[in-house]
Amino acid sequence: MKKFVITLTLSLLTACAALPPKNTDNICSVFREKNGWYDHAQRTFKRWGVPVPVQMAIMHQESHFVADAQPPRAWLLGIIPWFRPSSAYGYAQALDGTWDQYLKSTANWDADRDEFADATDFIGWYCDISSARLGVPKWDVKSLYLAYHEGHGGFQRKSYLSKSWLMQVADKVSKRASLFQGQLTGCEMN
């Protein structure tokens, strides 16, 4: 019985640690609630040069800070769960193939898409590549998000131009990064 209680307690603590922040619209609140997240985001900034508000705005859009986020399943005949439309998973909604490229490129073999530190590093890595390959400045949130969503080839082909909904989402991500920047300026994180 004692072993069961300990196992159950550890399971509940682990599950609680993976819960998204209560107020995802205030980055200061997020960083105060989630111990270590600010340090991880700062580490990513120092490593890849992608500003913290940019990282967090992309993550907010992709998963709303849900560790195990996945695209919704399709339903066959309305009752049978079917396949997901993509392999996107985790905080950064990284696709299997892109995640594999990240692992190989960084040799971060024990990285997990549902770990915040790894997800911020992935976003920084991807945006750094977007900047180098596509010439997108690391503060051009709208273009970085379009490259993130469409992939580098899609961005070069300007596939986003035929997707007015995506252009609106990219504007929203850019506005959120500005909001987060203003919030970070007004709060002290240490």
C-alpha positions as CSV (number, residue, x, y, z in Angstrom):
1,M,0.0,0.0,0.0
2,K,2.8,2.4,0.9
3,K,4.5,1.8,-2.5
4,F,1.2,2.5,-4.3
5,V,0.8,5.9,-2.4
6,I,4.4,6.9,-3.2
7,T,3.9,6.0,-6.9
8,L,0.6,7.8,-7.1
9,T,2.0,10.9,-5.4
10,L,5.0,11.0,-7.8
11,S,2.6,10.5,-10.8
12,L,0.5,13.4,-9.6
13,L,3.5,15.7,-9.1
14,T,4.8,14.9,-12.5
15,A,1.5,15.5,-14.1
16,C,1.1,18.9,-12.3
17,A,4.6,20.0,-13.5
18,A,3.4,19.5,-17.1
19,L,0.3,21.6,-16.7
20,P,0.3,24.8,-18.8
21,P,0.7,28.1,-17.0
22,K,-2.5,29.6,-15.6
23,N,-2.2,33.0,-17.4
24,T,-0.6,32.4,-20.8
25,D,-1.3,36.0,-21.9
26,N,1.2,37.5,-19.4
27,I,4.8,36.3,-19.9
28,C,5.9,37.6,-16.5
29,S,3.2,35.5,-14.9
30,V,4.2,32.5,-17.0
31,F,7.9,32.9,-15.9
32,R,7.0,33.4,-12.3
33,E,4.8,30.3,-12.2
34,K,7.1,28.0,-14.1
35,N,10.4,27.7,-12.3
36,G,13.4,27.7,-14.7
37,W,11.5,28.6,-17.8
38,Y,13.0,32.1,-18.0
39,D,16.5,30.8,-17.5
40,H,15.9,28.2,-20.3
41,A,14.6,31.0,-22.7
42,Q,17.6,33.2,-21.8
43,R,19.9,30.3,-22.5
44,T,18.3,29.9,-25.9
45,F,18.7,33.6,-26.6
46,K,22.4,33.5,-25.7
47,R,23.0,30.4,-27.8
48,W,20.9,31.3,-31.0
49,G,20.3,35.0,-30.7
50,V,16.5,34.6,-30.9
51,P,14.9,37.1,-28.4
52,V,12.8,35.6,-25.6
53,P,9.6,37.3,-26.7
54,V,9.9,35.8,-30.1
55,Q,10.5,32.3,-28.7
56,M,7.5,32.6,-26.4
57,A,5.2,34.1,-29.0
58,I,5.9,31.2,-31.3
59,M,5.4,28.7,-28.5
60,H,2.2,30.4,-27.4
61,Q,0.8,30.1,-30.9
62,E,1.9,26.5,-31.5
63,S,0.9,24.9,-28.2
64,H,-0.3,27.5,-25.7
65,F,2.5,26.1,-23.5
66,V,1.0,22.6,-23.4
67,A,3.8,20.1,-23.1
68,D,2.2,17.2,-25.0
69,A,0.1,19.2,-27.5
70,Q,-0.8,17.4,-30.8
71,P,-3.0,18.3,-33.7
72,P,-6.6,16.9,-33.2
73,R,-7.3,13.5,-34.7
74,A,-9.7,13.1,-37.6
75,W,-12.7,10.9,-36.9
76,L,-13.8,8.1,-39.3
77,L,-17.6,7.9,-39.5
78,G,-17.7,10.4,-36.7
79,I,-17.0,7.8,-34.0
80,I,-13.6,6.1,-34.8
81,P,-10.5,8.1,-33.9
82,W,-8.3,8.2,-37.0
83,F,-4.9,9.6,-37.8
84,R,-3.6,13.0,-36.9
85,P,-2.9,15.3,-39.8
86,S,0.8,15.7,-38.9
87,S,3.4,14.4,-36.6
88,A,3.6,17.8,-34.8
89,Y,4.2,17.3,-31.1
90,G,5.1,19.2,-27.9
91,Y,5.5,22.7,-26.9
92,A,7.1,23.7,-30.2
93,Q,4.8,21.5,-32.4
94,A,8.0,20.1,-34.0
95,L,7.4,17.6,-36.8
96,D,9.2,14.2,-36.6
97,G,11.6,14.9,-39.5
98,T,12.5,18.4,-38.4
99,W,13.0,17.2,-34.8
100,D,15.4,14.5,-36.1
101,Q,17.3,17.2,-38.0
102,Y,17.6,19.2,-34.8
103,L,18.9,16.2,-32.8
104,K,21.5,15.5,-35.5
105,S,22.5,19.1,-35.9
106,T,22.9,19.8,-32.2
107,A,23.9,16.3,-31.0
108,N,21.3,16.9,-28.2
109,W,20.3,13.2,-28.4
110,D,18.3,13.1,-25.1
111,A,16.1,16.1,-26.1
112,D,12.4,15.7,-25.9
113,R,9.7,17.8,-27.6
114,D,7.6,17.8,-24.4
115,E,10.5,19.4,-22.3
116,F,10.3,23.2,-22.2
117,A,14.1,23.7,-22.3
118,D,14.4,21.5,-25.4
119,A,11.5,23.1,-27.1
120,T,12.9,26.6,-26.6
121,D,16.2,25.5,-27.9
122,F,14.5,23.9,-31.0
123,I,12.7,27.2,-31.7
124,G,15.9,29.1,-31.4
125,W,17.8,26.6,-33.6
126,Y,15.1,26.8,-36.3
127,C,14.8,30.6,-36.2
128,D,18.6,30.8,-36.4
129,I,18.6,28.7,-39.5
130,S,15.8,30.8,-41.0
131,S,17.8,33.9,-40.4
132,A,21.0,32.5,-42.0
133,R,19.3,30.7,-45.0
134,L,16.5,33.2,-45.7
135,G,18.0,36.4,-44.5
136,V,15.2,37.0,-42.0
137,P,16.2,39.2,-39.1
138,K,15.7,37.6,-35.7
139,W,13.3,40.4,-34.6
140,D,11.1,39.9,-37.8
141,V,8.6,37.8,-35.9
142,K,6.0,37.6,-38.7
143,S,8.6,36.3,-41.2
144,L,10.2,34.0,-38.7
145,Y,6.8,32.5,-37.9
146,L,5.9,32.1,-41.6
147,A,9.2,30.2,-42.1
148,Y,8.5,28.2,-39.0
149,H,5.0,27.2,-40.2
150,E,5.7,26.7,-43.9
151,G,9.2,25.4,-43.7
152,H,12.2,27.0,-45.4
153,G,11.2,25.8,-48.8
154,G,7.6,27.0,-48.4
155,F,8.8,30.3,-47.2
156,Q,11.1,30.7,-50.2
157,R,8.2,29.8,-52.5
158,K,6.0,32.2,-50.6
159,S,3.3,29.6,-50.1
160,Y,1.9,31.7,-47.3
161,L,0.6,34.3,-49.7
162,S,-2.2,32.1,-50.8
163,K,-3.2,31.5,-47.1
164,S,-4.9,34.6,-45.8
165,W,-5.7,32.8,-42.5
166,L,-1.9,32.1,-42.0
167,M,-1.0,35.7,-42.7
168,Q,-3.5,36.7,-39.9
169,V,-2.0,34.2,-37.5
170,A,1.5,35.5,-38.3
171,D,0.3,39.1,-37.5
172,K,-1.1,37.8,-34.3
173,V,2.2,36.1,-33.3
174,S,4.1,39.3,-34.1
175,K,1.7,41.3,-31.9
176,R,2.0,38.8,-29.1
177,A,5.8,39.1,-29.3
178,S,5.5,42.9,-28.9
179,L,3.1,42.4,-26.0
180,F,5.5,40.0,-24.3
181,Q,8.4,42.4,-24.9
182,G,6.5,45.2,-23.2
183,Q,5.6,42.9,-20.3
184,L,9.2,41.7,-19.9
185,T,10.4,45.3,-19.8
186,G,8.0,45.9,-16.9
187,C,8.8,42.9,-14.7
188,E,12.0,41.7,-13.1
189,M,13.1,38.1,-13.8
190,N,15.9,36.7,-11.8
